[in-house]
Amino acid sequence: MRASFQPAAARGMRAAYELRLGDTVLHLRIANRALTVGAGPLPHADLTIESGPAIKMRLSGELSAADALARG
């Protein structure tokens, strides 16, 4: 997440996310052009994203968007 974060694009943005990736749960906060990441759930997140293990393959480029859609 940090590798793809673009501080300039986050200008004026405040958001809180919870990511559930299989058994792993992370939370992210964006504020003042900064990204903070932590382990565990985030009560009252603005958005919760839940995915299985295939998300890692998609984010790393190992799995194309077309293949991800075909897998469901």
Backbone as ProteinMPNN parsed JSONL, in Angstrom:
{"seq_chain_A": "MRASFQPAAARGMRAAYELRLGDTVLHLRIANRALTVGAGPLPHADLTIESGPAIKMRLSGELSAADALARG", "coords_chain_A": {"N_chain_A": [[0.81, -1.186, 0.0], [1.887, 1.236, 0.806], [3.798, 1.605, -1.162], [2.388, 2.305, -3.453], [1.046, 4.571, -2.735], [0.12, 7.956, -3.199], [1.009, 10.897, -2.129], [0.461, 13.569, -3.035], [-1.925, 13.292, -4.419], [-3.603, 12.809, -2.349], [-4.197, 15.136, -1.123], [-5.934, 17.133, 1.109], [-7.592, 15.067, 1.771], [-9.312, 12.854, 3.949], [-9.586, 9.75, 5.241], [-10.584, 6.462, 6.273], [-9.841, 3.077, 6.246], [-10.638, -0.411, 6.332], [-9.082, -3.426, 5.739], [-9.712, -6.677, 4.856], [-8.099, -9.452, 4.297], [-8.289, -12.495, 3.601], [-7.273, -14.284, 6.372], [-5.933, -12.145, 7.397], [-6.126, -8.942, 8.798], [-6.076, -5.546, 8.263], [-5.671, -2.015, 8.805], [-6.031, 1.229, 7.352], [-5.233, 4.637, 7.335], [-5.756, 7.814, 5.983], [-4.59, 11.037, 6.019], [-3.845, 14.473, 5.912], [-2.092, 14.257, 3.694], [-0.723, 11.956, 4.34], [-0.126, 8.481, 4.89], [-1.058, 5.997, 7.114], [-0.585, 2.763, 8.367], [-1.884, -0.06, 10.004], [-2.103, -3.005, 12.082], [-4.943, -5.131, 12.496], [-8.535, -4.67, 13.161], [-10.6, -1.772, 12.307], [-12.713, 0.08, 13.937], [-15.628, 1.77, 12.851], [-14.753, 2.385, 10.259], [-14.466, 4.13, 7.139], [-14.737, 2.661, 4.857], [-14.904, -0.791, 4.259], [-13.067, -3.422, 2.984], [-13.225, -6.624, 1.753], [-11.582, -9.564, 0.896], [-10.433, -12.561, -0.693], [-7.493, -14.702, -0.833], [-6.648, -14.22, -3.468], [-6.441, -11.509, -3.998], [-3.9, -10.603, -3.34], [-2.386, -11.701, -5.395], [-3.475, -10.291, -7.532], [-2.86, -7.594, -6.917], [-0.092, -7.699, -7.013], [0.37, -8.155, -9.652], [0.494, -10.691, -10.602], [-1.841, -11.853, -11.382], [-4.143, -11.226, -13.875], [-6.631, -8.666, -14.524], [-8.718, -9.65, -16.1], [-8.456, -12.431, -15.708], [-8.948, -12.531, -12.968], [-11.63, -11.717, -12.866], [-12.753, -13.816, -14.28], [-12.362, -15.896, -12.518], [-14.112, -15.258, -10.57]], "CA_chain_A": [[0.0, 0.0, 0.0], [2.748, 2.418, 0.862], [4.522, 1.758, -2.424], [1.537, 2.918, -4.472], [0.405, 5.769, -2.184], [0.55, 9.201, -3.831], [0.649, 11.97, -1.198], [-0.122, 14.744, -3.7], [-3.312, 12.969, -4.766], [-4.373, 12.72, -1.105], [-4.317, 16.484, -0.553], [-7.259, 17.453, 1.632], [-8.374, 13.843, 1.966], [-9.307, 12.146, 5.226], [-10.325, 8.506, 5.051], [-10.147, 5.325, 7.085], [-10.224, 1.834, 5.588], [-10.287, -1.697, 6.916], [-8.859, -4.429, 4.698], [-9.769, -8.063, 5.326], [-7.477, -10.245, 3.241], [-8.243, -13.823, 4.196], [-7.168, -14.198, 7.831], [-5.21, -10.93, 7.753], [-6.933, -7.718, 8.871], [-5.266, -4.333, 8.357], [-6.402, -0.768, 8.619], [-5.277, 2.323, 6.759], [-5.783, 5.985, 7.521], [-5.158, 8.853, 5.145], [-4.859, 12.379, 6.535], [-2.743, 15.418, 5.719], [-1.18, 13.687, 2.688], [0.062, 10.874, 4.942], [-0.763, 7.175, 5.015], [-0.614, 5.162, 8.219], [-1.092, 1.407, 8.242], [-1.759, -0.801, 11.251], [-2.704, -4.335, 12.132], [-6.2, -5.27, 13.22], [-9.722, -3.988, 12.647], [-10.759, -0.341, 12.54], [-14.124, 0.408, 14.142], [-16.15, 2.966, 12.17], [-14.022, 2.671, 9.017], [-15.276, 4.69, 6.05], [-14.94, 1.598, 3.881], [-14.296, -2.082, 4.572], [-12.862, -4.234, 1.792], [-12.952, -8.004, 2.121], [-11.195, -10.351, -0.258], [-9.689, -13.782, -0.43], [-6.06, -14.643, -1.126], [-6.362, -13.812, -4.843], [-6.16, -10.072, -4.078], [-2.443, -10.434, -3.324], [-1.926, -11.99, -6.747], [-3.926, -9.205, -8.401], [-2.1, -6.386, -6.609], [1.308, -7.885, -7.393], [0.445, -8.314, -11.091], [0.536, -12.116, -10.954], [-3.163, -12.218, -11.882], [-4.706, -10.111, -14.651], [-8.011, -8.322, -14.188], [-9.593, -10.577, -16.81], [-8.4, -13.722, -15.027], [-9.608, -12.365, -11.668], [-13.072, -11.72, -13.113], [-13.142, -15.178, -14.703], [-12.357, -16.749, -11.318], [-15.232, -14.867, -9.707]], "C_chain_A": [[0.861, 1.26, 0.0], [3.452, 2.669, -0.46], [3.689, 2.462, -3.486], [0.831, 4.184, -3.985], [0.989, 7.023, -2.817], [0.117, 10.375, -2.957], [-0.009, 13.174, -1.863], [-1.586, 14.512, -4.05], [-4.203, 12.921, -3.524], [-4.541, 14.081, -0.427], [-5.755, 16.747, -0.13], [-8.125, 16.245, 1.934], [-8.211, 13.317, 3.384], [-10.173, 10.915, 5.024], [-9.731, 7.423, 5.929], [-10.709, 4.055, 6.46], [-9.842, 0.631, 6.435], [-10.181, -2.695, 5.773], [-8.858, -5.805, 5.343], [-9.304, -8.941, 4.176], [-7.283, -11.664, 3.766], [-8.247, -13.688, 5.705], [-6.476, -12.929, 8.311], [-6.15, -9.733, 7.725], [-5.994, -6.542, 9.128], [-6.176, -3.124, 8.331], [-5.458, 0.31, 8.112], [-6.002, 3.625, 7.06], [-5.013, 6.94, 6.623], [-5.578, 10.189, 5.725], [-3.626, 13.241, 6.31], [-1.663, 14.861, 4.791], [-0.301, 12.563, 3.24], [-0.787, 9.611, 5.04], [-0.184, 6.477, 6.235], [-1.322, 3.82, 8.088], [-0.881, 0.708, 9.574], [-2.435, -2.152, 11.146], [-4.019, -4.278, 12.894], [-7.331, -4.453, 12.626], [-9.732, -2.502, 12.991], [-12.248, -0.041, 12.704], [-14.48, 1.725, 13.434], [-15.332, 3.362, 10.944], [-14.979, 3.267, 7.985], [-15.624, 3.621, 5.022], [-14.23, 0.344, 4.371], [-14.247, -2.898, 3.289], [-12.497, -5.631, 2.258], [-12.676, -8.809, 0.862], [-10.483, -11.611, 0.201], [-8.24, -13.615, -0.827], [-5.723, -14.168, -2.538], [-6.026, -12.321, -4.956], [-4.653, -9.811, -4.086], [-1.879, -10.671, -4.726], [-2.303, -10.863, -7.704], [-3.093, -7.948, -8.182], [-0.644, -6.497, -7.036], [1.48, -8.052, -8.9], [0.532, -9.754, -11.545], [-0.764, -12.582, -11.608], [-3.749, -11.022, -12.626], [-6.139, -9.833, -14.2], [-8.99, -9.296, -14.855], [-9.625, -11.953, -16.128], [-9.11, -13.647, -13.66], [-11.127, -12.399, -11.841], [-13.557, -13.124, -13.512], [-13.212, -16.129, -13.523], [-13.506, -16.42, -10.373], [-14.767, -14.132, -8.513]], "O_chain_A": [[0.585, 2.22, -0.72], [3.677, 3.819, -0.837], [4.244, 3.153, -4.34], [0.092, 4.805, -4.749], [2.206, 7.145, -2.956], [-1.033, 10.806, -3.038], [-0.948, 13.744, -1.306], [-2.396, 15.437, -3.985], [-5.427, 12.986, -3.639], [-4.98, 14.154, 0.72], [-6.682, 16.599, -0.927], [-9.285, 16.397, 2.317], [-7.115, 13.332, 3.945], [-11.35, 11.021, 4.678], [-8.552, 7.453, 6.282], [-11.904, 3.967, 6.178], [-8.848, 0.655, 7.161], [-11.082, -2.796, 4.94], [-8.089, -6.065, 6.269], [-10.03, -9.147, 3.203], [-6.229, -11.99, 4.312], [-9.134, -13.043, 6.265], [-6.437, -12.665, 9.513], [-6.88, -9.528, 6.755], [-5.22, -6.546, 10.085], [-7.32, -3.206, 7.883], [-4.261, 0.307, 8.4], [-7.231, 3.692, 7.038], [-3.787, 6.879, 6.521], [-6.767, 10.452, 5.905], [-2.498, 12.787, 6.497], [-0.47, 14.979, 5.071], [0.746, 12.255, 2.671], [-1.999, 9.669, 5.246], [1.035, 6.374, 6.379], [-2.502, 3.753, 7.744], [0.166, 0.858, 10.203], [-3.23, -2.404, 10.241], [-4.185, -3.481, 13.816], [-7.128, -3.652, 11.713], [-8.978, -2.038, 13.847], [-12.967, 0.08, 11.712], [-13.693, 2.671, 13.439], [-15.23, 4.547, 10.624], [-16.166, 2.938, 7.969], [-16.681, 3.673, 4.393], [-13.093, 0.406, 4.839], [-15.253, -3.049, 2.595], [-11.577, -5.81, 3.055], [-13.43, -8.75, -0.11], [-10.0, -11.705, 1.33], [-7.801, -12.505, -1.126], [-4.59, -13.748, -2.775], [-5.385, -11.914, -5.924], [-4.185, -8.898, -4.766], [-1.007, -9.934, -5.186], [-1.523, -10.522, -8.594], [-2.667, -7.308, -9.143], [-0.025, -5.492, -7.385], [2.61, -8.087, -9.388], [0.633, -10.021, -12.742], [-0.78, -13.594, -12.31], [-3.841, -9.927, -12.069], [-6.774, -10.677, -13.567], [-9.972, -9.713, -14.241], [-10.686, -12.56, -15.989], [-9.788, -14.591, -13.254], [-11.829, -13.035, -11.055], [-14.643, -13.549, -13.119], [-14.019, -17.059, -13.515], [-13.833, -17.206, -9.483], [-15.58, -13.729, -7.681]]}, "name": "protein", "num_of_chains": 1, "seq": "MRASFQPAAARGMRAAYELRLGDTVLHLRIANRALTVGAGPLPHADLTIESGPAIKMRLSGELSAADALARG"}
